[in-house]
Amino acid sequence: MTNGADVNHQNKQKNTALMILAEMTKGKNSALKAKLIAAGASLTIKNIWGLTALDIEPGLSNVAVKELS
């Protein structure tokens, strides 16, 4: 992220780093999730199954609110 990486880059399944991290750490506090959101990671990009990061982990909206305040 500090070297200009695209935080919204999507893989073949159209998952972003935030989606993958949300799936791996569902329900757990993760500083990396907060850092991705602060760096501009989208909560609304959809993967090939039509899921967003918020669909994968609804609690991400709380992380986003904390980052924006």
Secondary structure, 3 states (H helix, E strand, C coil): CCCCCCCCCCCCCCCCHHHHHHHHCCCCCCHHHHHHHHCCCCCCCCCCCCCCHHHHCCCHHHHHHHHHC
